[in-house]
């Protein structure tokens, strides 16, 4: 298909940033920070500079996912002005940008993240590189291909596992070349929080996704069963962030419970009251992103707290 370049607006930096969707970056920043601080708290040799670069790489890779997802949804005609989304969250719909520019931008984010990630793998063997290539493949298959992963009932599980579990695991792998499988257990709160972001999005899009032929988990479950699963997962997520610090820090883990009540108590209660109604989509997505920042943020704070105490008493 040929595009008339004269009818499109330029892909200015503001649009490029909107396509990267910074308001969703908690889904990459929280797992990356958790991976960094887990390594430092557990004594895994991760240089600070490498931890920072890996954080940047994760943000770039998520920006690629966000941009490519917008591109594929737009060219397939599943995004429109009738959706209950904010203008800055539907840049291709409202910005009148050449979709090919978005494809090139998403590819650039992917390559930039991959280059930084590969550089950080130097000295840690081939395993981190292979691990990263698997992650990059998932990014492409998540939105593209004849049957995107995001269109399947496993989308929530895949996004939660890849971002919430594989990011911390990959950071530890880059640190010493070893696979620290125990990290998958400690990453469960991050997996649930990120999976809930996708469930929030898909739950609000049940009717639209049915029309588009998508078989997402909420489409398969229906709205009532999705709401039951959604609220149950929110409750388990909250409980895990109360309990997990005790596994990591022993009796010092109690500090996370206080932070959790102060920073996230009202936020998660408010999220429990929402119904995944399409008209509440903007509020729903803002709420679940804020929950990820505050709940998983408390989890990370508990690691920082343990690290500080060890430095004081060590």
Helices and strands as residue ranges (DSSP letters): G 5-7, H 13-20, G 22-24, H 26-42, H 48-75, G 87-89, H 91-94, H 99-121, H 127-143, G 149-151, H 155-159, I 160-166, H 167-176, H 182-186, H 188-204, H 206-212, H 217-221, H 223-249, G 250-253, H 254-273, G 278-280, H 281-291, I 292-296, H 297-313
